[in-house]
Amino acid sequence: MKSETKALLESLRAKSTPKDLANLPRFGIAATNPLGVSMVHIQAIAKAFGRNHEVAQDLWATNIYEARLLCAY
């Protein structure tokens, strides 16, 4: 796993909250491996990092819900 991928996963984990995790079902999200990160934080992390296809592939392979969302941005 690339250092960029590890840094992005650490950023996601740092922004995760129990409140956001509890809100997922309220929005109809039935994720199997969620962290509980709001879309505002996911979009901010993506904007700060930019685009990188190889890192996106690494993030997708983690099977973490928010990491996969990050790939879309």
C-alpha positions in Angstrom: 0.0 0.0 0.0 1.3 3.4 -1.0 2.1 6.0 1.7 -0.5 8.3 0.1 -3.1 5.6 0.6 -2.1 5.2 4.2 -2.3 8.9 4.8 -5.7 9.2 3.3 -7.0 6.3 5.4 -5.5 8.0 8.5 -7.3 11.2 7.5 -10.6 9.3 7.1 -10.2 7.6 10.5 -9.4 10.9 12.2 -12.6 12.4 10.8 -14.8 9.5 11.8 -17.3 10.0 14.6 -19.8 7.7 16.3 -22.6 10.2 15.4 -21.8 10.0 11.7 -21.6 6.2 11.9 -25.0 6.1 13.6 -26.5 8.4 10.9 -25.7 6.0 8.0 -28.9 3.9 8.3 -30.9 7.2 8.6 -29.7 8.0 5.1 -30.5 4.5 3.8 -26.8 3.4 3.7 -26.3 -0.2 4.6 -22.5 -0.3 4.3 -20.7 -3.4 5.5 -17.4 -1.8 6.5 -18.1 1.9 7.4 -16.0 4.3 9.4 -18.5 7.1 10.0 -17.2 10.0 8.1 -19.5 12.8 6.8 -19.6 13.7 3.1 -18.3 17.2 3.9 -15.1 15.7 5.3 -14.8 13.1 2.5 -15.1 15.8 -0.2 -12.6 18.1 1.7 -10.0 15.3 1.9 -10.5 14.5 -1.8 -10.1 18.1 -2.8 -6.9 18.5 -0.8 -5.4 15.4 -2.2 -6.3 15.6 -5.9 -6.5 12.8 -8.5 -4.4 9.7 -8.5 -5.7 6.5 -10.2 -3.3 4.1 -8.5 -4.2 5.5 -5.0 -7.9 5.2 -5.9 -7.3 1.5 -6.8 -5.6 1.0 -3.4 -8.5 2.7 -1.6 -11.1 0.7 -3.4 -9.3 -2.6 -2.5 -9.6 -1.7 1.3 -13.4 -2.4 1.0 -14.0 0.6 3.4 -17.2 2.4 2.5 -15.8 5.9 2.9 -12.5 5.0 1.1 -14.6 3.9 -1.8 -16.6 7.1 -1.8 -13.3 9.0 -1.7 -12.4 7.2 -5.0 -15.3 8.9 -6.7 -14.0 12.3 -5.9 
